[in-house]
Amino acid sequence: MNSVTATAEISTLLDRYLIGLDEEKLDDAWARALFSDDARVEFPMARHEGVEGLADWHRQALDAFARTQHLNSPAVVDLSGDGRAVLRANLVSTHVHHPDTPGDPLFVSGTLVHGAARRTERGWRLTELSFRLVWSTGTPPRPKGGDR
């Protein structure tokens, strides 16, 4: 596999992840198509380790909102040559609160996305995604628990 193809496949994993969040197609098949079994996803307020339960964890977090829209820059992907890669992208996330939520109707944030991927027998899979908040506006979600 050449580096252009690998880079495109890895970048597409991030795109499919974000589209899945917005389309609410979050099930175990979605998680396994994107992530390795030992994947870690980390947000400023919580993290999850392992593909087991990852879709449910995302669904619970997104229940705080009526809908979302995630707009990302193209991912910059660096291949290491040993079946591993790192990626970075910028992300603007718009979260629309449920009508009965007090405060601003929107919570919008700009984040830096860092990730890693590994070539597996099922193709490239994300092994790590982390989101570092750069800025936000509006009413943030209410905390719902802790790490897992």
ABEGO torsion letter per residue (X at the ends): XBAAAAAAAAAAAAAAAAAAAAAGBBBAAAAAAABBAABBBBBAABBBBEABGAAAAAAAAAAABABBBBBBBBBBBBBAGAGBBBBBBBBBBBBBBBAABBEBABBBBBBBBBBBBBBBAAEBBBABBBBBBABBBEBBBBBAEBBX
